[in-house]
Every structure is written in C-alpha cells, then in structure tokens.
Amino acid sequence: MEAELGGSFVKLRQALLQLNSVDSSLLFTAQALLRWHDGHQFCSKSGQPTQKNMAGSKRVCPSNNIIYYPQMAPVVITLVSDGARCLLARQSSFPRGLYSALAGFCDIGERVEEAVHREVAEEVGLEVENIQYSASQHWPFPNSSLMIACHATVKPGHTEIQVNLKELEAAAWFSLDEVATALRRKGSFAQQQREASPLMLPPKLAVAHHMIKEWVEKQSRSSLAA
C-alpha cells in the first residue's frame, strides 16, 4: 500500500503534527472506536462474545441483551496563572523541551472544579481559585479521553511550586514574553528540537495550545489597556 500510494505509515501522535482539524477529528474517532471494539469483545457479566451493530456504534451481548456503548474518560487540563506568569509542566515521556498545562483524570463522584483543585495540588502543591471553563476536546491517547480545559489562578504570594516527581519531570512559571515567543516560533517539533528551543508548546491541534494562546492574548490585552 505504501509503494502504491507513494506514502508511508506513521504513528498517530506523529501525524498529529501534520494534520488539519477536520482530518485529525476523523482519525481520532476512528482510532478510538477501533480500540474500543478490540477491548470489548466479551460481555463483562456473562463472558459471552458481544456483537457489534452495523454502524459500529455499540456492542450487544446476545445472551442477556446488555448494550455496551463507547465511553470516554473525563480529564481536566488546567492552565494556572499568578496574574503575570503561567505554570507549565512536562513528563519524562514528552519530547525534549516540550511543556504543557497540568492534566489528570477525574475521580468517580468528582465535579470538574474538585478535580482541578485536587490535580493541581497533587502535581505542584498549589491551591487555585477562580476556575473558568475554556474548551473541550476528544483526545485518543492513551485511551479515549474528554479533555476539559480550564483556567485557574493562585493567590499572590502563594506561588512556590512543589513538583510531584512521581507525576512530573519538571514544572515552572513562564513569563508572558517567554510563552509568546514560543507561540511565534516557526518550524516543526523536530526543527525546534534541533535548534534547542528553550520552550516548546503543544501542537496547534491540542486544546492545551488553545488555552496557552488564549492566556497570552488576554495578558496582551491587559498590558495594552494598562
């Protein structure tokens, strides 16, 4: 197939850097459905094989008629600010130089606001307030998640970071100039890595990029107004 079409297969994470929003949405949905069907071949109650419907939107157990629908796990992703800076973090699995917003799964019974408070406290030891919803996005890695993006602030003077090294490799405050410069930087991830860029941000398709850009635009407007 590669020879006939003159192309090559790449991992979906790599393709993310080259796709537009329409194509990425289709691929994310397809990948999520294929993975869900692969993991739900049998009924969790009877142990019998399940059968999918023609559209592939559900699976049914013939022995008890239990219907299984694809599900997404809710994840909060939070961009924390102290008014002049924003907090970004990285995991050891990230490409070198890449930082993003804090993220974590919602626990059973939690509200979004409670999950934001808990995740930020667990990962960087900060207490946040003024939580504001920003946007949402389906994200297929590592499994299907609904990313719920929020902005939050910390109280002035309460900005000391205590990085949970079991969760993160590093976390730091970044100034408006540093983040704005990273947003303006051209070139692919690979090019930026070769140039040893001090700060790389998530790709444009990621909701984290949207949040960071939103914060920069808001800070820039505030600076102009002042």
Short mmCIF file of the C-alpha atoms (twelve columns), coordinates in Angstrom:
data_MODEL
# 
_entry.id   MODEL 
# 
loop_
_atom_site.group_PDB 
_atom_site.id 
_atom_site.type_symbol 
_atom_site.label_atom_id 
_atom_site.label_alt_id 
_atom_site.label_comp_id 
_atom_site.label_asym_id 
_atom_site.label_seq_id 
_atom_site.Cartn_x 
_atom_site.Cartn_y 
_atom_site.Cartn_z 
_atom_site.pdbx_PDB_model_num 
ATOM 1   C CA . MET A 1   0.000   0.000   0.000  1 
ATOM 2   C CA . GLU A 2   2.830   2.397   0.836  1 
ATOM 3   C CA . ALA A 3   4.503   1.766   -2.528 1 
ATOM 4   C CA . GLU A 4   1.267   2.052   -4.493 1 
ATOM 5   C CA . LEU A 5   0.208   5.320   -2.879 1 
ATOM 6   C CA . GLY A 6   3.695   6.772   -2.574 1 
ATOM 7   C CA . GLY A 7   3.386   7.307   1.168  1 
ATOM 8   C CA . SER A 8   4.315   5.709   4.459  1 
ATOM 9   C CA . PHE A 9   2.590   4.746   7.686  1 
ATOM 10  C CA . VAL A 10  3.405   6.900   10.712 1 
ATOM 11  C CA . LYS A 11  2.265   6.790   14.316 1 
ATOM 12  C CA . LEU A 12  -0.857  8.806   15.029 1 
ATOM 13  C CA . ARG A 13  0.999   11.027  17.513 1 
ATOM 14  C CA . GLN A 14  3.454   11.974  14.768 1 
ATOM 15  C CA . ALA A 15  0.672   12.526  12.235 1 
ATOM 16  C CA . LEU A 16  -0.925  14.934  14.688 1 
ATOM 17  C CA . LEU A 17  1.772   17.472  13.852 1 
ATOM 18  C CA . GLN A 18  0.798   17.483  10.175 1 
ATOM 19  C CA . LEU A 19  -2.997  17.104  10.148 1 
ATOM 20  C CA . ASN A 20  -5.702  19.757  9.977  1 
ATOM 21  C CA . SER A 21  -8.577  19.820  12.475 1 
ATOM 22  C CA . VAL A 22  -11.050 18.019  10.180 1 
ATOM 23  C CA . ASP A 23  -8.740  15.115  9.333  1 
ATOM 24  C CA . SER A 24  -7.483  14.778  12.890 1 
ATOM 25  C CA . SER A 25  -11.056 14.571  14.236 1 
ATOM 26  C CA . LEU A 26  -11.896 11.751  11.818 1 
ATOM 27  C CA . LEU A 27  -8.719  9.850   12.645 1 
ATOM 28  C CA . PHE A 28  -9.171  10.333  16.396 1 
ATOM 29  C CA . THR A 29  -12.723 8.977   16.201 1 
ATOM 30  C CA . ALA A 30  -11.723 6.010   14.037 1 
ATOM 31  C CA . GLN A 31  -8.793  5.107   16.263 1 
ATOM 32  C CA . ALA A 32  -10.903 5.389   19.415 1 
ATOM 33  C CA . LEU A 33  -13.685 3.181   18.013 1 
ATOM 34  C CA . LEU A 34  -11.271 0.521   16.765 1 
ATOM 35  C CA . ARG A 35  -9.568  0.397   20.160 1 
ATOM 36  C CA . TRP A 36  -12.906 0.260   21.990 1 
ATOM 37  C CA . HIS A 37  -14.203 -2.613  19.842 1 
ATOM 38  C CA . ASP A 38  -10.948 -4.501  20.372 1 
ATOM 39  C CA . GLY A 39  -11.292 -4.167  24.145 1 
ATOM 40  C CA . HIS A 40  -14.989 -5.090  24.367 1 
ATOM 41  C CA . GLN A 41  -15.157 -8.407  22.538 1 
ATOM 42  C CA . PHE A 42  -16.846 -10.102 25.507 1 
ATOM 43  C CA . CYS A 43  -19.674 -9.251  27.908 1 
ATOM 44  C CA . SER A 44  -18.376 -8.327  31.364 1 
ATOM 45  C CA . LYS A 45  -21.362 -10.044 33.018 1 
ATOM 46  C CA . SER A 46  -21.889 -13.257 31.043 1 
ATOM 47  C CA . GLY A 47  -18.466 -13.689 29.494 1 
ATOM 48  C CA . GLN A 48  -20.121 -14.370 26.143 1 
ATOM 49  C CA . PRO A 49  -18.888 -12.778 22.881 1 
ATOM 50  C CA . THR A 50  -20.558 -9.474  22.074 1 
ATOM 51  C CA . GLN A 51  -21.762 -8.445  18.628 1 
ATOM 52  C CA . LYS A 52  -21.410 -5.000  17.093 1 
ATOM 53  C CA . ASN A 53  -24.179 -3.275  15.171 1 
ATOM 54  C CA . MET A 54  -23.825 -2.298  11.519 1 
ATOM 55  C CA . ALA A 55  -22.711 1.270   12.321 1 
ATOM 56  C CA . GLY A 56  -20.164 0.108   14.886 1 
ATOM 57  C CA . SER A 57  -21.626 2.473   17.487 1 
ATOM 58  C CA . LYS A 58  -22.414 -0.195  20.086 1 
ATOM 59  C CA . ARG A 59  -21.950 -3.848  21.025 1 
ATOM 60  C CA . VAL A 60  -24.666 -6.186  22.341 1 
ATOM 61  C CA . CYS A 61  -24.474 -9.390  24.367 1 
ATOM 62  C CA . PRO A 62  -26.885 -11.894 22.725 1 
ATOM 63  C CA . SER A 63  -27.293 -13.875 25.967 1 
ATOM 64  C CA . ASN A 64  -28.678 -11.026 28.100 1 
ATOM 65  C CA . ASN A 65  -29.204 -8.108  25.661 1 
ATOM 66  C CA . ILE A 66  -26.861 -5.817  27.604 1 
ATOM 67  C CA . ILE A 67  -25.812 -2.964  25.323 1 
ATOM 68  C CA . TYR A 68  -22.306 -1.510  25.536 1 
ATOM 69  C CA . TYR A 69  -21.592 1.974   24.208 1 
ATOM 70  C CA . PRO A 70  -18.173 3.571   23.623 1 
ATOM 71  C CA . GLN A 71  -17.118 5.755   26.535 1 
ATOM 72  C CA . MET A 72  -14.590 8.498   27.190 1 
ATOM 73  C CA . ALA A 73  -12.790 9.182   30.450 1 
ATOM 74  C CA . PRO A 74  -13.103 12.808  31.653 1 
ATOM 75  C CA . VAL A 75  -9.773  14.582  32.133 1 
ATOM 76  C CA . VAL A 76  -9.241  18.104  33.469 1 
ATOM 77  C CA . ILE A 77  -6.428  20.099  31.898 1 
ATOM 78  C CA . THR A 78  -5.646  23.326  33.715 1 
ATOM 79  C CA . LEU A 79  -3.551  26.356  32.874 1 
ATOM 80  C CA . VAL A 80  -2.595  28.009  36.155 1 
ATOM 81  C CA . SER A 81  -1.621  31.693  36.285 1 
ATOM 82  C CA . ASP A 82  -0.375  34.012  39.017 1 
ATOM 83  C CA . GLY A 83  -1.503  37.060  37.053 1 
ATOM 84  C CA . ALA A 84  1.751   37.732  35.212 1 
ATOM 85  C CA . ARG A 85  3.037   34.206  34.542 1 
ATOM 86  C CA . CYS A 86  1.585   30.819  33.658 1 
ATOM 87  C CA . LEU A 87  2.626   27.456  35.024 1 
ATOM 88  C CA . LEU A 88  3.684   24.766  32.561 1 
ATOM 89  C CA . ALA A 89  4.945   21.259  33.247 1 
ATOM 90  C CA . ARG A 90  6.407   18.266  31.466 1 
ATOM 91  C CA . GLN A 91  6.515   14.497  31.841 1 
ATOM 92  C CA . SER A 92  9.598   12.425  31.089 1 
ATOM 93  C CA . SER A 93  7.819   10.955  28.045 1 
ATOM 94  C CA . PHE A 94  7.464   14.397  26.396 1 
ATOM 95  C CA . PRO A 95  9.788   15.424  23.547 1 
ATOM 96  C CA . ARG A 96  12.783  17.382  24.808 1 
ATOM 97  C CA . GLY A 97  11.824  20.975  25.643 1 
ATOM 98  C CA . LEU A 98  8.051   20.438  25.459 1 
ATOM 99  C CA . TYR A 99  5.924   21.865  28.282 1 
ATOM 100 C CA . SER A 100 2.139   21.822  28.637 1 
ATOM 101 C CA . ALA A 101 -0.699  22.516  31.059 1 
ATOM 102 C CA . LEU A 102 -1.398  20.281  34.061 1 
ATOM 103 C CA . ALA A 103 -3.755  17.381  33.379 1 
ATOM 104 C CA . GLY A 104 -5.310  14.480  35.245 1 
ATOM 105 C CA . PHE A 105 -8.293  12.134  35.262 1 
ATOM 106 C CA . CYS A 106 -11.442 12.986  37.185 1 
ATOM 107 C CA . ASP A 107 -12.182 10.604  40.040 1 
ATOM 108 C CA . ILE A 108 -15.557 8.914   40.478 1 
ATOM 109 C CA . GLY A 109 -18.031 11.343  42.032 1 
ATOM 110 C CA . GLU A 110 -15.898 14.437  41.457 1 
ATOM 111 C CA . ARG A 111 -17.081 17.679  39.945 1 
ATOM 112 C CA . VAL A 112 -14.789 19.332  37.405 1 
ATOM 113 C CA . GLU A 113 -13.895 22.051  39.902 1 
ATOM 114 C CA . GLU A 114 -12.964 19.486  42.556 1 
ATOM 115 C CA . ALA A 115 -10.786 17.615  40.075 1 
ATOM 116 C CA . VAL A 116 -8.961  20.830  39.148 1 
ATOM 117 C CA . HIS A 117 -8.257  21.655  42.800 1 
ATOM 118 C CA . ARG A 118 -7.054  18.125  43.536 1 
ATOM 119 C CA . GLU A 119 -4.881  17.639  40.440 1 
ATOM 120 C CA . VAL A 120 -3.078  20.967  40.785 1 
ATOM 121 C CA . ALA A 121 -2.474  20.356  44.486 1 
ATOM 122 C CA . GLU A 122 -1.230  16.810  43.838 1 
ATOM 123 C CA . GLU A 123 1.103   17.687  40.972 1 
ATOM 124 C CA . VAL A 124 2.593   21.038  42.011 1 
ATOM 125 C CA . GLY A 125 1.385   21.693  45.565 1 
ATOM 126 C CA . LEU A 126 -0.618  24.832  44.758 1 
ATOM 127 C CA . GLU A 127 -4.109  25.925  45.751 1 
ATOM 128 C CA . VAL A 128 -6.103  27.502  42.927 1 
ATOM 129 C CA . GLU A 129 -9.163  29.708  42.685 1 
ATOM 130 C CA . ASN A 130 -11.222 31.491  40.018 1 
ATOM 131 C CA . ILE A 131 -11.639 28.355  37.902 1 
ATOM 132 C CA . GLN A 132 -13.035 29.164  34.450 1 
ATOM 133 C CA . TYR A 133 -14.032 26.734  31.720 1 
ATOM 134 C CA . SER A 134 -12.261 27.266  28.391 1 
ATOM 135 C CA . ALA A 135 -12.951 24.453  25.908 1 
ATOM 136 C CA . SER A 136 -13.107 20.678  25.453 1 
ATOM 137 C CA . GLN A 137 -11.574 18.131  23.112 1 
ATOM 138 C CA . HIS A 138 -11.650 14.417  22.460 1 
ATOM 139 C CA . TRP A 139 -8.123  13.039  22.868 1 
ATOM 140 C CA . PRO A 140 -7.324  9.436   21.891 1 
ATOM 141 C CA . PHE A 141 -4.074  8.998   23.861 1 
ATOM 142 C CA . PRO A 142 -3.502  6.706   25.664 1 
ATOM 143 C CA . ASN A 143 -7.207  5.821   25.582 1 
ATOM 144 C CA . SER A 144 -10.233 7.912   24.702 1 
ATOM 145 C CA . SER A 145 -10.467 10.934  26.985 1 
ATOM 146 C CA . LEU A 146 -12.640 14.035  27.063 1 
ATOM 147 C CA . MET A 147 -10.229 16.860  27.826 1 
ATOM 148 C CA . ILE A 148 -11.986 19.592  29.842 1 
ATOM 149 C CA . ALA A 149 -9.837  22.706  29.653 1 
ATOM 150 C CA . CYS A 150 -9.920  25.286  32.449 1 
ATOM 151 C CA . HIS A 151 -8.038  28.389  33.506 1 
ATOM 152 C CA . ALA A 152 -7.282  28.952  37.199 1 
ATOM 153 C CA . THR A 153 -5.312  31.407  39.304 1 
ATOM 154 C CA . VAL A 154 -3.296  31.265  42.504 1 
ATOM 155 C CA . LYS A 155 -3.274  33.875  45.230 1 
ATOM 156 C CA . PRO A 156 -0.429  36.417  45.046 1 
ATOM 157 C CA . GLY A 157 2.482   35.260  47.155 1 
ATOM 158 C CA . HIS A 158 1.364   31.619  47.064 1 
ATOM 159 C CA . THR A 159 3.380   30.564  44.041 1 
ATOM 160 C CA . GLU A 160 6.039   28.187  45.374 1 
ATOM 161 C CA . ILE A 161 5.975   25.006  43.277 1 
ATOM 162 C CA . GLN A 162 6.434   21.593  44.880 1 
ATOM 163 C CA . VAL A 163 6.805   19.200  41.956 1 
ATOM 164 C CA . ASN A 164 5.442   15.698  42.455 1 
ATOM 165 C CA . LEU A 165 8.240   13.756  40.774 1 
ATOM 166 C CA . LYS A 166 6.054   10.651  40.609 1 
ATOM 167 C CA . GLU A 167 3.778   12.545  38.211 1 
ATOM 168 C CA . LEU A 168 6.029   15.101  36.524 1 
ATOM 169 C CA . GLU A 169 9.611   15.560  35.460 1 
ATOM 170 C CA . ALA A 170 9.534   19.351  35.907 1 
ATOM 171 C CA . ALA A 171 7.247   22.356  36.317 1 
ATOM 172 C CA . ALA A 172 7.994   26.074  36.199 1 
ATOM 173 C CA . TRP A 173 6.499   29.540  35.885 1 
ATOM 174 C CA . PHE A 174 6.932   31.164  32.457 1 
ATOM 175 C CA . SER A 175 6.594   34.862  31.669 1 
ATOM 176 C CA . LEU A 176 4.323   36.322  29.004 1 
ATOM 177 C CA . ASP A 177 7.352   37.102  26.823 1 
ATOM 178 C CA . GLU A 178 8.680   33.547  27.067 1 
ATOM 179 C CA . VAL A 179 5.349   31.969  26.166 1 
ATOM 180 C CA . ALA A 180 4.537   34.484  23.418 1 
ATOM 181 C CA . THR A 181 7.963   33.873  21.866 1 
ATOM 182 C CA . ALA A 182 7.363   30.105  21.910 1 
ATOM 183 C CA . LEU A 183 3.972   30.577  20.237 1 
ATOM 184 C CA . ARG A 184 5.527   32.645  17.445 1 
ATOM 185 C CA . ARG A 185 8.299   30.156  16.795 1 
ATOM 186 C CA . LYS A 186 8.083   28.557  13.361 1 
ATOM 187 C CA . GLY A 187 9.039   25.057  12.274 1 
ATOM 188 C CA . SER A 188 8.145   21.516  13.262 1 
ATOM 189 C CA . PHE A 189 8.858   19.880  16.599 1 
ATOM 190 C CA . ALA A 190 11.882  18.188  15.068 1 
ATOM 191 C CA . GLN A 191 13.239  21.506  13.766 1 
ATOM 192 C CA . GLN A 192 12.688  23.214  17.117 1 
ATOM 193 C CA . GLN A 193 14.457  20.351  18.887 1 
ATOM 194 C CA . ARG A 194 17.435  20.608  16.549 1 
ATOM 195 C CA . GLU A 195 17.573  24.332  17.266 1 
ATOM 196 C CA . ALA A 196 17.493  23.562  21.013 1 
ATOM 197 C CA . SER A 197 14.464  25.787  21.583 1 
ATOM 198 C CA . PRO A 198 14.250  26.573  25.320 1 
ATOM 199 C CA . LEU A 199 10.469  26.168  25.386 1 
ATOM 200 C CA . MET A 200 8.257   24.168  23.035 1 
ATOM 201 C CA . LEU A 201 4.467   24.165  23.314 1 
ATOM 202 C CA . PRO A 202 1.855   21.531  22.370 1 
ATOM 203 C CA . PRO A 203 0.830   21.346  18.674 1 
ATOM 204 C CA . LYS A 204 -1.880  23.692  17.418 1 
ATOM 205 C CA . LEU A 205 -4.497  20.918  17.305 1 
ATOM 206 C CA . ALA A 206 -4.181  20.255  21.037 1 
ATOM 207 C CA . VAL A 207 -6.558  22.021  23.422 1 
ATOM 208 C CA . ALA A 208 -3.519  22.874  25.582 1 
ATOM 209 C CA . HIS A 209 -2.196  25.049  22.745 1 
ATOM 210 C CA . HIS A 210 -5.572  26.781  22.531 1 
ATOM 211 C CA . MET A 211 -5.520  27.524  26.262 1 
ATOM 212 C CA . ILE A 212 -1.977  28.885  26.215 1 
ATOM 213 C CA . LYS A 213 -2.753  31.100  23.222 1 
ATOM 214 C CA . GLU A 214 -5.927  32.294  24.961 1 
ATOM 215 C CA . TRP A 215 -3.916  33.245  28.064 1 
ATOM 216 C CA . VAL A 216 -1.296  35.123  26.011 1 
ATOM 217 C CA . GLU A 217 -3.986  37.096  24.154 1 
ATOM 218 C CA . LYS A 218 -5.727  38.008  27.417 1 
ATOM 219 C CA . GLN A 219 -2.457  39.110  29.032 1 
ATOM 220 C CA . SER A 220 -1.521  41.146  25.963 1 
ATOM 221 C CA . ARG A 221 -4.870  42.941  26.012 1 
ATOM 222 C CA . SER A 222 -4.451  43.688  29.716 1 
ATOM 223 C CA . SER A 223 -0.964  45.118  29.088 1 
ATOM 224 C CA . LEU A 224 -2.269  47.377  26.322 1 
ATOM 225 C CA . ALA A 225 -5.139  48.582  28.486 1 
ATOM 226 C CA . ALA A 226 -2.723  49.438  31.287 1 
# 
